[in-house]
């Protein structure tokens, strides 16, 4: 399980440092892909397999489902950490997420999200209606 918020910078070769507390879970490889909300997702190999199985359960006859699968699979890259705990972010993914210097890495339970610092700050500036969110969770059977 991943949690916490960490700030780093990307180096001139497009590499980012993965927080030390996340590295063991990624030691057997992981998948980097486009995320939602203009960030990148990192899934440990086992979590990627579980996520992939969920996506594969979407019928091919469902147009939105095909698009959703393409969104994640077409942009997925299998990765390994280097000896310093870094990973190279491909230029197209850096462009998608707006990552050019400062970034924020956050743990979100089964995955890691990588955000440009500016995007993360902008995302967090939005006022969250926690009562509405609690009601939506209750509708899903999740009691807080």
The first five atom37 places (N, CA, C, CB, O) and aatype in JSON, in Angstrom:
{
  "aatype": [20, 20, 20, 20, 20, 20, 20, 20, 20, 20, 20, 20, 20, 20, 20, 20, 20, 20, 20, 20, 20, 20, 20, 20, 20, 20, 20, 20, 20, 20, 20, 20, 20, 20, 20, 20, 20, 20, 20, 20, 20, 20, 20, 20, 20, 20, 20, 20, 20, 20, 20, 20, 20, 20, 20, 20, 20, 20, 20, 20, 20, 20, 20, 20, 20, 20, 20, 20, 20, 20, 20, 20, 20, 20, 20, 20, 20, 20, 20, 20, 20, 20, 20, 20, 20, 20, 20, 20, 20, 20, 20, 20, 20, 20, 20, 20, 20, 20, 20, 20, 20, 20, 20, 20, 20, 20, 20, 20, 20, 20, 20, 20, 20, 20, 20, 20, 20, 20, 20, 20, 20, 20, 20, 20, 20, 20, 20, 20, 20, 20, 20, 20, 20, 20, 20, 20, 20, 20, 20, 20, 20, 20, 20, 20],
  "atom_mask": [
    [1, 1, 1, 1, 1],
    [1, 1, 1, 1, 1],
    [1, 1, 1, 1, 1],
    [1, 1, 1, 1, 1],
    [1, 1, 1, 1, 1],
    [1, 1, 1, 1, 1],
    [1, 1, 1, 1, 1],
    [1, 1, 1, 1, 1],
    [1, 1, 1, 1, 1],
    [1, 1, 1, 1, 1],
    [1, 1, 1, 1, 1],
    [1, 1, 1, 1, 1],
    [1, 1, 1, 1, 1],
    [1, 1, 1, 1, 1],
    [1, 1, 1, 1, 1],
    [1, 1, 1, 1, 1],
    [1, 1, 1, 1, 1],
    [1, 1, 1, 1, 1],
    [1, 1, 1, 1, 1],
    [1, 1, 1, 1, 1],
    [1, 1, 1, 1, 1],
    [1, 1, 1, 1, 1],
    [1, 1, 1, 1, 1],
    [1, 1, 1, 1, 1],
    [1, 1, 1, 1, 1],
    [1, 1, 1, 1, 1],
    [1, 1, 1, 1, 1],
    [1, 1, 1, 1, 1],
    [1, 1, 1, 1, 1],
    [1, 1, 1, 1, 1],
    [1, 1, 1, 1, 1],
    [1, 1, 1, 1, 1],
    [1, 1, 1, 1, 1],
    [1, 1, 1, 1, 1],
    [1, 1, 1, 1, 1],
    [1, 1, 1, 1, 1],
    [1, 1, 1, 1, 1],
    [1, 1, 1, 1, 1],
    [1, 1, 1, 1, 1],
    [1, 1, 1, 1, 1],
    [1, 1, 1, 1, 1],
    [1, 1, 1, 1, 1],
    [1, 1, 1, 1, 1],
    [1, 1, 1, 1, 1],
    [1, 1, 1, 1, 1],
    [1, 1, 1, 1, 1],
    [1, 1, 1, 1, 1],
    [1, 1, 1, 1, 1],
    [1, 1, 1, 1, 1],
    [1, 1, 1, 1, 1],
    [1, 1, 1, 1, 1],
    [1, 1, 1, 1, 1],
    [1, 1, 1, 1, 1],
    [1, 1, 1, 1, 1],
    [1, 1, 1, 1, 1],
    [1, 1, 1, 1, 1],
    [1, 1, 1, 1, 1],
    [1, 1, 1, 1, 1],
    [1, 1, 1, 1, 1],
    [1, 1, 1, 1, 1],
    [1, 1, 1, 1, 1],
    [1, 1, 1, 1, 1],
    [1, 1, 1, 1, 1],
    [1, 1, 1, 1, 1],
    [1, 1, 1, 1, 1],
    [1, 1, 1, 1, 1],
    [1, 1, 1, 1, 1],
    [1, 1, 1, 1, 1],
    [1, 1, 1, 1, 1],
    [1, 1, 1, 1, 1],
    [1, 1, 1, 1, 1],
    [1, 1, 1, 1, 1],
    [1, 1, 1, 1, 1],
    [1, 1, 1, 1, 1],
    [1, 1, 1, 1, 1],
    [1, 1, 1, 1, 1],
    [1, 1, 1, 1, 1],
    [1, 1, 1, 1, 1],
    [1, 1, 1, 1, 1],
    [1, 1, 1, 1, 1],
    [1, 1, 1, 1, 1],
    [1, 1, 1, 1, 1],
    [1, 1, 1, 1, 1],
    [1, 1, 1, 1, 1],
    [1, 1, 1, 1, 1],
    [1, 1, 1, 1, 1],
    [1, 1, 1, 1, 1],
    [1, 1, 1, 1, 1],
    [1, 1, 1, 1, 1],
    [1, 1, 1, 1, 1],
    [1, 1, 1, 1, 1],
    [1, 1, 1, 1, 1],
    [1, 1, 1, 1, 1],
    [1, 1, 1, 1, 1],
    [1, 1, 1, 1, 1],
    [1, 1, 1, 1, 1],
    [1, 1, 1, 1, 1],
    [1, 1, 1, 1, 1],
    [1, 1, 1, 1, 1],
    [1, 1, 1, 1, 1],
    [1, 1, 1, 1, 1],
    [1, 1, 1, 1, 1],
    [1, 1, 1, 1, 1],
    [1, 1, 1, 1, 1],
    [1, 1, 1, 1, 1],
    [1, 1, 1, 1, 1],
    [1, 1, 1, 1, 1],
    [1, 1, 1, 1, 1],
    [1, 1, 1, 1, 1],
    [1, 1, 1, 1, 1],
    [1, 1, 1, 1, 1],
    [1, 1, 1, 1, 1],
    [1, 1, 1, 1, 1],
    [1, 1, 1, 1, 1],
    [1, 1, 1, 1, 1],
    [1, 1, 1, 1, 1],
    [1, 1, 1, 1, 1],
    [1, 1, 1, 1, 1],
    [1, 1, 1, 1, 1],
    [1, 1, 1, 1, 1],
    [1, 1, 1, 1, 1],
    [1, 1, 1, 1, 1],
    [1, 1, 1, 1, 1],
    [1, 1, 1, 1, 1],
    [1, 1, 1, 1, 1],
    [1, 1, 1, 1, 1],
    [1, 1, 1, 1, 1],
    [1, 1, 1, 1, 1],
    [1, 1, 1, 1, 1],
    [1, 1, 1, 1, 1],
    [1, 1, 1, 1, 1],
    [1, 1, 1, 1, 1],
    [1, 1, 1, 1, 1],
    [1, 1, 1, 1, 1],
    [1, 1, 1, 1, 1],
    [1, 1, 1, 1, 1],
    [1, 1, 1, 1, 1],
    [1, 1, 1, 1, 1],
    [1, 1, 1, 1, 1],
    [1, 1, 1, 1, 1],
    [1, 1, 1, 1, 1],
    [1, 1, 1, 1, 1],
    [1, 1, 1, 1, 1],
    [1, 1, 1, 1, 1]
  ],
  "atom_positions": [
    [[0.84, -1.18, 0.0], [0.0, 0.0, 0.0], [0.89, 1.24, 0.0], [-0.96, 0.0, 1.22], [1.82, 1.36, 0.79]],
    [[0.58, 2.15, -0.9], [1.35, 3.38, -1.02], [0.59, 4.54, -0.39], [1.66, 3.68, -2.5], [-0.63, 4.66, -0.54]],
    [[1.31, 5.39, 0.33], [0.72, 6.6, 0.89], [1.82, 7.64, 1.08], [-0.02, 6.31, 2.23], [3.0, 7.31, 1.11]],
    [[1.42, 8.87, 1.21], [2.37, 9.96, 1.44], [2.56, 10.82, 0.2], [3.7, 9.4, 1.88], [2.17, 10.45, -0.9]],
    [[3.17, 11.99, 0.42], [3.44, 12.97, -0.62], [4.91, 13.35, -0.56], [2.53, 14.23, -0.47], [5.44, 13.64, 0.51]],
    [[5.57, 13.34, -1.71], [7.01, 13.6, -1.79], [7.3, 14.55, -2.94], [7.8, 12.29, -1.96], [6.72, 14.42, -4.02]],
    [[8.19, 15.5, -2.72], [8.55, 16.45, -3.77], [9.97, 16.16, -4.26], [8.44, 17.9, -3.27], [10.88, 15.93, -3.47]],
    [[10.13, 16.18, -5.58], [11.42, 15.93, -6.22], [11.52, 16.79, -7.47], [11.58, 14.42, -6.56], [10.62, 17.57, -7.79]],
    [[12.63, 16.63, -8.16], [12.82, 17.27, -9.46], [13.18, 16.19, -10.47], [13.93, 18.37, -9.4], [13.66, 15.12, -10.11]],
    [[12.94, 16.5, -11.73], [13.34, 15.59, -12.8], [14.72, 16.05, -13.26], [12.3, 15.59, -13.98], [14.98, 17.25, -13.35]],
    [[15.62, 15.11, -13.57], [16.96, 15.52, -14.01], [16.99, 15.76, -15.52], [18.0, 14.45, -13.62], [15.98, 15.58, -16.2]],
    [[18.13, 16.15, -16.03], [18.26, 16.5, -17.45], [18.05, 15.31, -18.37], [19.62, 17.09, -17.71], [17.76, 15.49, -19.55]],
    [[18.2, 14.09, -17.85], [17.99, 12.89, -18.66], [16.56, 12.38, -18.55], [18.96, 11.8, -18.24], [16.25, 11.31, -19.09]],
    [[15.67, 13.12, -17.86], [14.28, 12.72, -17.74], [14.03, 11.67, -16.67], [13.8, 12.19, -19.05], [13.02, 10.97, -16.7]],
    [[14.95, 11.57, -15.71], [14.8, 10.58, -14.64], [14.23, 11.23, -13.39], [16.15, 9.91, -14.32], [14.53, 12.38, -13.07]],
    [[13.4, 10.46, -12.69], [12.9, 10.9, -11.4], [13.31, 9.9, -10.33], [11.36, 11.07, -11.43], [13.52, 8.72, -10.62]],
    [[13.43, 10.38, -9.12], [13.73, 9.52, -7.98], [12.41, 9.02, -7.41], [14.57, 10.27, -6.9], [11.5, 9.8, -7.13]],
    [[12.32, 7.73, -7.25], [11.16, 7.13, -6.59], [11.45, 7.16, -5.08], [10.89, 5.65, -7.1], [12.52, 6.75, -4.65]],
    [[10.5, 7.65, -4.28], [10.74, 7.7, -2.83], [11.18, 6.34, -2.29], [9.47, 8.16, -2.11], [10.66, 5.3, -2.69]],
    [[12.13, 6.37, -1.38], [12.73, 5.14, -0.84], [11.68, 4.18, -0.29], [13.72, 5.49, 0.26], [11.81, 2.97, -0.46]],
    [[10.65, 4.7, 0.36], [9.67, 3.79, 0.96], [8.79, 3.09, -0.08], [8.78, 4.56, 1.92], [8.07, 2.15, 0.26]],
    [[8.84, 3.52, -1.34], [8.07, 2.88, -2.41], [8.89, 1.84, -3.19], [7.55, 3.94, -3.37], [8.32, 1.01, -3.9]],
    [[10.19, 1.88, -3.05], [11.06, 1.1, -3.94], [10.92, -0.41, -3.79], [12.48, 1.48, -3.69], [10.95, -1.12, -4.8]],
    [[10.78, -0.91, -2.59], [10.71, -2.36, -2.43], [9.52, -2.95, -3.2], [10.6, -2.72, -0.93], [9.64, -4.0, -3.83]],
    [[8.37, -2.27, -3.16], [7.19, -2.75, -3.86], [7.36, -2.71, -5.38], [5.98, -1.92, -3.47], [6.62, -3.37, -6.1]],
    [[8.34, -1.94, -5.86], [8.58, -1.82, -7.3], [9.8, -2.64, -7.75], [8.78, -0.36, -7.69], [10.16, -2.62, -8.92]],
    [[10.41, -3.35, -6.82], [11.68, -4.03, -7.11], [11.56, -5.15, -8.15], [12.23, -4.59, -5.84], [12.57, -5.54, -8.74]],
    [[10.36, -5.67, -8.37], [10.17, -6.73, -9.37], [9.6, -6.2, -10.67], [9.24, -7.81, -8.82], [9.05, -6.95, -11.48]],
    [[9.74, -4.9, -10.87], [9.24, -4.27, -12.08], [7.91, -3.59, -11.84], [9.11, -5.28, -13.19], [7.2, -3.87, -10.87]],
    [[7.59, -2.69, -12.74], [6.35, -1.94, -12.62], [5.97, -1.37, -13.97], [6.48, -0.81, -11.58], [6.75, -1.42, -14.92]],
    [[4.77, -0.83, -14.04], [4.28, -0.25, -15.28], [3.97, 1.22, -15.03], [3.02, -0.99, -15.79], [3.33, 1.59, -14.05]],
    [[4.45, 2.04, -15.94], [4.2, 3.48, -15.95], [3.24, 3.76, -17.09], [5.53, 4.32, -16.08], [3.47, 3.32, -18.22]],
    [[2.17, 4.5, -16.82], [1.21, 4.82, -17.87], [0.58, 6.18, -17.6], [0.13, 3.74, -17.96], [0.73, 6.76, -16.53]],
    [[-0.14, 6.67, -18.6], [-0.91, 7.9, -18.41], [-1.95, 7.66, -17.33], [-1.58, 8.36, -19.74], [-2.56, 6.59, -17.25]],
    [[-2.13, 8.66, -16.51], [-3.16, 8.57, -15.48], [-4.32, 9.49, -15.82], [-2.58, 8.92, -14.11], [-4.41, 10.04, -16.92]],
    [[-5.18, 9.64, -14.87], [-6.3, 10.56, -14.99], [-5.91, 11.88, -14.31], [-7.6, 9.96, -14.37], [-4.95, 11.92, -13.54]],
    [[-6.63, 12.92, -14.59], [-6.39, 14.23, -13.97], [-5.03, 14.81, -14.32], [-6.52, 14.13, -12.47], [-4.49, 15.61, -13.55]],
    [[-4.46, 14.43, -15.46], [-3.19, 14.96, -15.97], [-1.98, 14.59, -15.1], [-3.27, 16.47, -16.08], [-1.08, 15.4, -14.88]],
    [[-1.99, 13.35, -14.62], [-0.83, 12.83, -13.9], [-0.45, 11.49, -14.52], [-1.12, 12.67, -12.37], [-1.12, 11.01, -15.44]],
    [[0.62, 10.89, -14.02], [1.06, 9.57, -14.46], [0.78, 8.56, -13.36], [2.56, 9.57, -14.85], [0.85, 8.9, -12.18]],
    [[0.47, 7.33, -13.74], [0.26, 6.25, -12.78], [1.43, 5.28, -12.85], [-1.08, 5.51, -13.05], [1.95, 4.99, -13.92]],
    [[1.84, 4.8, -11.69], [2.84, 3.73, -11.58], [2.18, 2.59, -10.81], [4.17, 4.23, -10.87], [1.73, 2.77, -9.68]],
    [[2.14, 1.42, -11.45], [1.58, 0.23, -10.82], [2.67, -0.82, -10.65], [0.42, -0.34, -11.65], [3.37, -1.12, -11.61]],
    [[2.84, -1.39, -9.44], [3.72, -2.56, -9.31], [3.18, -3.64, -10.25], [3.78, -3.08, -7.82], [1.99, -3.65, -10.57]],
    [[4.05, -4.54, -10.69], [3.66, -5.55, -11.66], [2.4, -6.31, -11.25], [4.79, -6.54, -11.87], [1.52, -6.53, -12.08]],
    [[2.3, -6.7, -9.99], [1.13, -7.48, -9.54], [-0.15, -6.64, -9.6], [1.35, -8.0, -8.11], [-1.21, -7.15, -9.96]],
    [[-0.06, -5.38, -9.25], [-1.24, -4.5, -9.3], [-1.63, -4.21, -10.74], [-0.96, -3.18, -8.55], [-2.82, -4.07, -11.05]],
    [[-0.63, -4.1, -11.63], [-0.93, -3.88, -13.05], [-1.7, -5.08, -13.61], [0.37, -3.65, -13.86], [-2.64, -4.91, -14.39]],
    [[-1.3, -6.28, -13.22], [-2.01, -7.48, -13.66], [-3.46, -7.45, -13.2], [-1.31, -8.74, -13.14], [-4.36, -7.79, -13.97]],
    [[-3.7, -7.05, -11.96], [-5.06, -6.99, -11.43], [-5.86, -5.9, -12.15], [-5.05, -6.71, -9.9], [-7.03, -6.1, -12.5]],
    [[-5.24, -4.74, -12.38], [-5.9, -3.65, -13.09], [-6.21, -4.06, -14.53], [-5.0, -2.38, -13.08], [-7.3, -3.79, -15.03]],
    [[-5.26, -4.72, -15.17], [-5.45, -5.19, -16.54], [-6.62, -6.17, -16.63], [-4.17, -5.85, -17.07], [-7.41, -6.12, -17.57]],
    [[-6.73, -7.05, -15.65], [-7.83, -8.02, -15.64], [-9.18, -7.3, -15.55], [-7.67, -9.01, -14.47], [-10.14, -7.7, -16.2]],
    [[-9.24, -6.25, -14.75], [-10.48, -5.47, -14.65], [-10.8, -4.81, -15.99], [-10.35, -4.4, -13.54], [-11.95, -4.83, -16.43]],
    [[-9.78, -4.23, -16.62], [-10.02, -3.6, -17.92], [-10.43, -4.62, -18.97], [-8.76, -2.85, -18.39], [-11.28, -4.35, -19.81]],
    [[-9.84, -5.8, -18.91], [-10.18, -6.84, -19.88], [-11.58, -7.39, -19.7], [-9.2, -7.97, -19.78], [-12.1, -8.05, -20.6]],
    [[-12.2, -7.12, -18.57], [-13.58, -7.56, -18.36], [-14.59, -6.64, -19.05], [-13.88, -7.64, -16.87], [-15.77, -6.96, -19.11]],
    [[-14.12, -5.5, -19.55], [-15.0, -4.58, -20.27], [-15.26, -5.17, -21.66], [-14.38, -3.13, -20.37], [-14.31, -5.5, -22.37]],
    [[-16.52, -5.3, -22.04], [-16.83, -5.9, -23.35], [-16.23, -5.09, -24.51], [-18.35, -6.02, -23.53], [-16.26, -3.86, -24.49]],
    [[-15.7, -5.77, -25.5], [-15.15, -5.11, -26.69], [-16.23, -4.4, -27.49], [-14.43, -6.12, -27.58], [-15.93, -3.51, -28.29]],
    [[-17.47, -4.77, -27.28], [-18.57, -4.15, -28.02], [-18.93, -2.78, -27.46], [-19.8, -5.05, -27.98], [-19.71, -2.04, -28.06]],
    [[-18.36, -2.43, -26.3], [-18.64, -1.14, -25.67], [-17.6, -0.12, -26.13], [-18.64, -1.27, -24.11], [-16.42, -0.22, -25.78]],
    [[-18.03, 0.86, -26.91], [-17.11, 1.84, -27.51], [-16.27, 2.56, -26.45], [-17.89, 2.86, -28.33], [-15.06, 2.69, -26.61]],
    [[-16.9, 3.02, -25.38], [-16.17, 3.74, -24.32], [-15.15, 2.82, -23.66], [-17.14, 4.29, -23.27], [-14.07, 3.26, -23.25]],
    [[-15.5, 1.56, -23.54], [-14.58, 0.58, -22.96], [-13.34, 0.39, -23.81], [-15.27, -0.74, -22.77], [-12.23, 0.31, -23.29]],
    [[-13.53, 0.33, -25.13], [-12.37, 0.2, -26.03], [-11.47, 1.42, -25.9], [-12.84, 0.03, -27.5], [-10.25, 1.3, -25.86]],
    [[-12.08, 2.59, -25.82], [-11.3, 3.83, -25.69], [-10.54, 3.85, -24.36], [-12.22, 5.06, -25.79], [-9.38, 4.26, -24.31]],
    [[-11.2, 3.42, -23.3], [-10.58, 3.41, -21.99], [-9.37, 2.47, -21.97], [-11.6, 3.0, -20.92], [-8.32, 2.81, -21.42]],
    [[-9.53, 1.28, -22.57], [-8.42, 0.33, -22.65], [-7.25, 0.93, -23.44], [-8.88, -0.98, -23.31], [-6.1, 0.85, -23.01]],
    [[-7.56, 1.54, -24.58], [-6.5, 2.14, -25.4], [-5.75, 3.21, -24.62], [-7.09, 2.74, -26.68], [-4.52, 3.31, -24.7]],
    [[-6.49, 4.01, -23.88], [-5.89, 5.09, -23.11], [-4.79, 4.57, -22.2], [-6.96, 5.82, -22.28], [-3.7, 5.14, -22.14]],
    [[-5.07, 3.48, -21.48], [-4.09, 2.95, -20.54], [-3.04, 2.06, -21.2], [-4.79, 2.18, -19.47], [-1.85, 2.22, -20.93]],
    [[-3.45, 1.12, -22.06], [-2.51, 0.16, -22.61], [-1.59, 0.75, -23.67], [-3.25, -1.0, -23.19], [-0.41, 0.39, -23.72]],
    [[-2.07, 1.64, -24.5], [-1.23, 2.21, -25.56], [-0.11, 3.07, -24.99], [-2.08, 3.05, -26.51], [0.91, 3.27, -25.65]],
    [[-0.29, 3.55, -23.8], [0.71, 4.43, -23.19], [1.5, 3.75, -22.08], [0.05, 5.65, -22.64], [2.29, 4.41, -21.39]],
    [[1.31, 2.46, -21.89], [1.98, 1.74, -20.81], [3.41, 1.37, -21.18], [1.19, 0.48, -20.46], [3.69, 0.94, -22.3]],
    [[4.31, 1.54, -20.21], [5.73, 1.21, -20.39], [6.16, 0.36, -19.2], [6.61, 2.52, -20.51], [5.99, 0.75, -18.05]],
    [[6.73, -0.82, -19.49], [7.29, -1.64, -18.42], [8.63, -1.06, -18.01], [7.44, -3.13, -18.87], [9.45, -0.71, -18.86]],
    [[8.85, -0.95, -16.69], [10.04, -0.26, -16.18], [10.71, -1.06, -15.07], [9.68, 1.13, -15.67], [10.12, -1.96, -14.46]],
    [[11.95, -0.7, -14.82], [12.74, -1.18, -13.69], [13.43, 0.03, -13.07], [13.79, -2.29, -14.13], [13.79, 0.98, -13.77]],
    [[13.61, 0.0, -11.76], [14.38, 1.05, -11.1], [15.86, 0.84, -11.38], [14.1, 1.08, -9.58], [16.32, -0.29, -11.46]],
    [[16.6, 1.95, -11.52], [18.06, 1.8, -11.62], [18.62, 1.67, -10.2], [18.7, 3.02, -12.38], [17.86, 1.67, -9.23]],
    [[19.93, 1.56, -10.07], [20.56, 1.32, -8.76], [20.37, 2.47, -7.78], [22.04, 1.06, -8.95], [20.5, 2.29, -6.57]],
    [[20.06, 3.66, -8.3], [19.83, 4.82, -7.44], [18.34, 5.03, -7.15], [20.42, 6.06, -8.09], [17.97, 6.04, -6.55]],
    [[17.5, 4.1, -7.57], [16.07, 4.22, -7.31], [15.37, 5.2, -8.23], [15.84, 4.62, -5.88], [14.39, 5.84, -7.84]],
    [[15.87, 5.33, -9.45], [15.29, 6.27, -10.42], [14.64, 5.51, -11.57], [16.36, 7.24, -10.96], [14.92, 4.34, -11.81]],
    [[13.76, 6.23, -12.27], [13.13, 5.72, -13.48], [13.1, 6.86, -14.49], [11.68, 5.16, -13.19], [12.92, 8.02, -14.12]],
    [[13.29, 6.52, -15.76], [13.21, 7.52, -16.82], [11.77, 7.65, -17.28], [14.14, 7.15, -18.01], [11.1, 6.66, -17.58]],
    [[11.3, 8.89, -17.33], [9.95, 9.18, -17.8], [10.07, 9.56, -19.28], [9.26, 10.35, -16.96], [10.74, 10.54, -19.61]],
    [[9.44, 8.8, -20.18], [9.53, 9.13, -21.61], [9.03, 10.55, -21.89], [8.71, 8.11, -22.44], [8.11, 11.03, -21.23]],
    [[9.64, 11.22, -22.88], [9.26, 12.61, -23.19], [7.77, 12.81, -23.44], [10.01, 13.07, -24.4], [7.21, 13.81, -22.99]],
    [[7.12, 11.88, -24.13], [5.69, 12.04, -24.41], [4.88, 12.03, -23.12], [5.19, 10.93, -25.34], [3.88, 12.75, -23.01]],
    [[5.29, 11.25, -22.15], [4.58, 11.22, -20.86], [4.87, 12.47, -20.05], [4.97, 9.97, -20.07], [3.99, 12.99, -19.37]],
    [[6.11, 12.95, -20.11], [6.44, 14.2, -19.41], [5.59, 15.33, -19.98], [7.95, 14.55, -19.55], [5.08, 16.17, -19.23]],
    [[5.43, 15.35, -21.3], [4.61, 16.38, -21.94], [3.15, 16.28, -21.53], [4.72, 16.28, -23.44], [2.52, 17.29, -21.24]],
    [[2.62, 15.06, -21.51], [1.23, 14.85, -21.12], [0.97, 15.39, -19.72], [0.88, 13.35, -21.19], [-0.03, 16.06, -19.49]],
    [[1.87, 15.09, -18.78], [1.68, 15.48, -17.38], [2.21, 16.88, -17.08], [2.35, 14.48, -16.48], [2.02, 17.38, -15.96]],
    [[2.86, 17.52, -18.05], [3.4, 18.86, -17.81], [4.59, 18.87, -16.87], [2.33, 19.74, -17.27], [4.84, 19.86, -16.19]],
    [[5.32, 17.76, -16.83], [6.48, 17.66, -15.93], [7.71, 18.18, -16.66], [6.7, 16.19, -15.44], [8.15, 17.59, -17.64]],
    [[8.25, 19.29, -16.17], [9.47, 19.82, -16.78], [10.58, 20.05, -15.76], [9.17, 21.11, -17.5], [11.75, 20.1, -16.14]],
    [[10.26, 20.2, -14.49], [11.29, 20.37, -13.47], [10.82, 19.77, -12.14], [11.64, 21.86, -13.3], [11.19, 18.65, -11.8]],
    [[10.01, 20.52, -11.41], [9.57, 20.07, -10.09], [8.34, 19.17, -10.2], [9.27, 21.27, -9.19], [7.44, 19.42, -11.01]],
    [[8.32, 18.13, -9.38], [7.21, 17.19, -9.42], [6.85, 16.73, -8.02], [7.54, 16.0, -10.3], [7.61, 16.91, -7.07]],
    [[5.68, 16.14, -7.93], [5.19, 15.58, -6.68], [4.82, 14.13, -6.94], [3.97, 16.4, -6.13], [4.14, 13.82, -7.91]],
    [[5.28, 13.25, -6.06], [4.96, 11.83, -6.13], [4.09, 11.51, -4.93], [6.26, 10.93, -6.16], [4.46, 11.81, -3.79]],
    [[2.92, 10.91, -5.19], [2.03, 10.58, -4.08], [1.67, 9.1, -4.12], [0.76, 11.46, -4.13], [1.59, 8.49, -5.19]],
    [[1.46, 8.56, -2.95], [0.98, 7.19, -2.84], [-0.53, 7.19, -2.76], [1.59, 6.48, -1.62], [-1.11, 7.92, -1.95]],
    [[-1.17, 6.37, -3.59], [-2.64, 6.29, -3.63], [-3.03, 4.81, -3.54], [-3.23, 6.96, -4.94], [-3.55, 4.23, -4.49]],
    [[-2.77, 4.24, -2.38], [-3.1, 2.85, -2.09], [-2.36, 1.87, -3.0], [-4.59, 2.64, -2.2], [-1.22, 1.53, -2.72]],
    [[-2.99, 1.41, -4.09], [-2.37, 0.38, -4.93], [-1.46, 0.93, -6.01], [-3.43, -0.45, -5.58], [-0.8, 0.17, -6.71]],
    [[-1.41, 2.26, -6.17], [-0.58, 2.86, -7.21], [0.11, 4.11, -6.68], [-1.43, 3.2, -8.45], [-0.19, 4.62, -5.6]],
    [[1.05, 4.57, -7.5], [1.76, 5.82, -7.25], [1.34, 6.78, -8.35], [3.33, 5.63, -7.2], [1.21, 6.38, -9.51]],
    [[1.14, 8.04, -8.01], [0.85, 9.06, -9.01], [2.01, 10.04, -9.04], [-0.48, 9.78, -8.71], [2.56, 10.41, -8.01]],
    [[2.38, 10.46, -10.26], [3.44, 11.44, -10.46], [2.8, 12.67, -11.12], [4.62, 10.85, -11.34], [2.21, 12.57, -12.2]],
    [[2.92, 13.8, -10.46], [2.31, 15.06, -10.91], [3.38, 16.12, -11.11], [1.25, 15.54, -9.9], [4.4, 16.11, -10.41]],
    [[3.17, 17.03, -12.03], [3.99, 18.24, -12.05], [3.61, 19.0, -10.78], [3.78, 19.11, -13.37], [2.45, 18.95, -10.36]],
    [[4.53, 19.69, -10.19], [4.24, 20.43, -8.96], [3.12, 21.43, -9.19], [5.5, 21.15, -8.45], [2.23, 21.58, -8.35]],
    [[3.16, 22.13, -10.32], [2.13, 23.13, -10.62], [0.74, 22.49, -10.74], [2.47, 23.88, -11.91], [-0.23, 23.02, -10.2]],
    [[0.65, 21.36, -11.45], [-0.64, 20.68, -11.6], [-1.16, 20.19, -10.24], [-0.51, 19.49, -12.57], [-2.35, 20.31, -9.95]],
    [[-0.27, 19.66, -9.42], [-0.67, 19.16, -8.11], [-1.2, 20.31, -7.25], [0.51, 18.47, -7.4], [-2.23, 20.17, -6.58]],
    [[-0.51, 21.44, -7.26], [-0.96, 22.59, -6.48], [-2.29, 23.11, -7.0], [0.09, 23.71, -6.51], [-3.16, 23.49, -6.21]],
    [[-2.45, 23.14, -8.31], [-3.71, 23.59, -8.9], [-4.84, 22.63, -8.52], [-3.59, 23.68, -10.44], [-5.94, 23.07, -8.19]],
    [[-4.58, 21.33, -8.58], [-5.57, 20.33, -8.21], [-5.99, 20.5, -6.75], [-5.02, 18.91, -8.44], [-7.18, 20.38, -6.43]],
    [[-5.04, 20.77, -5.88], [-5.33, 20.91, -4.45], [-5.97, 22.24, -4.09], [-4.06, 20.74, -3.67], [-6.51, 22.38, -2.99]],
    [[-5.92, 23.21, -4.98], [-6.55, 24.5, -4.72], [-8.06, 24.46, -4.84], [-6.01, 25.54, -5.66], [-8.75, 25.37, -4.39]],
    [[-8.58, 23.4, -5.45], [-10.02, 23.27, -5.63], [-10.64, 22.9, -4.29], [-10.36, 22.21, -6.72], [-10.19, 21.97, -3.62]],
    [[-11.67, 23.62, -3.92], [-12.38, 23.33, -2.66], [-13.1, 22.0, -2.79], [-13.38, 24.47, -2.31], [-13.86, 21.78, -3.74]],
    [[-12.88, 21.12, -1.85], [-13.5, 19.8, -1.88], [-14.71, 19.81, -0.94], [-12.48, 18.69, -1.46], [-14.6, 20.21, 0.22]],
    [[-15.84, 19.37, -1.45], [-17.05, 19.25, -0.65], [-17.04, 17.88, 0.01], [-18.34, 19.46, -1.53], [-17.55, 16.91, -0.54]],
    [[-16.44, 17.82, 1.19], [-16.26, 16.52, 1.84], [-17.59, 15.87, 2.23], [-15.4, 16.68, 3.06], [-17.66, 14.64, 2.31]],
    [[-18.62, 16.65, 2.49], [-19.92, 16.05, 2.8], [-20.51, 15.37, 1.58], [-20.9, 17.12, 3.32], [-21.08, 14.29, 1.68]],
    [[-20.37, 16.0, 0.41], [-20.86, 15.38, -0.84], [-20.08, 14.1, -1.14], [-20.73, 16.37, -2.02], [-20.66, 13.1, -1.55]],
    [[-18.78, 14.14, -0.92], [-17.95, 12.95, -1.15], [-18.38, 11.83, -0.2], [-16.45, 13.27, -0.97], [-18.49, 10.68, -0.62]],
    [[-18.61, 12.17, 1.07], [-19.04, 11.16, 2.04], [-20.37, 10.54, 1.61], [-19.17, 11.78, 3.46], [-20.57, 9.34, 1.77]],
    [[-21.28, 11.36, 1.07], [-22.57, 10.84, 0.59], [-22.36, 9.89, -0.59], [-23.51, 12.0, 0.18], [-23.0, 8.84, -0.66]],
    [[-21.47, 10.26, -1.52], [-21.2, 9.39, -2.69], [-20.61, 8.05, -2.23], [-20.22, 10.09, -3.68], [-20.98, 7.0, -2.74]],
    [[-19.7, 8.12, -1.26], [-19.13, 6.87, -0.73], [-20.22, 6.01, -0.08], [-18.03, 7.18, 0.3], [-20.24, 4.79, -0.26]],
    [[-21.11, 6.65, 0.65], [-22.2, 5.9, 1.29], [-23.06, 5.23, 0.23], [-23.05, 6.84, 2.17], [-23.52, 4.1, 0.43]],
    [[-23.3, 5.92, -0.9], [-24.07, 5.32, -2.0], [-23.38, 4.07, -2.55], [-24.28, 6.35, -3.13], [-24.04, 3.16, -3.05]],
    [[-22.04, 4.04, -2.45], [-21.27, 2.89, -2.93], [-21.12, 1.81, -1.83], [-19.88, 3.35, -3.42], [-20.51, 0.77, -2.06]],
    [[-21.68, 2.09, -0.66], [-21.57, 1.14, 0.44], [-20.3, 1.27, 1.24], [-21.67, -0.25, -0.08], [-19.94, 0.37, 2.0]],
    [[-19.6, 2.39, 1.08], [-18.35, 2.63, 1.81], [-18.63, 3.65, 2.89], [-17.2, 3.12, 0.84], [-18.87, 4.82, 2.61]],
    [[-18.59, 3.21, 4.13], [-18.84, 4.11, 5.25], [-17.52, 4.62, 5.79], [-19.65, 3.39, 6.35], [-16.58, 3.86, 6.01]],
    [[-17.47, 5.92, 6.0], [-16.23, 6.53, 6.51], [-16.34, 6.68, 8.02], [-15.97, 7.91, 5.84], [-15.41, 7.17, 8.66]]
  ]
}
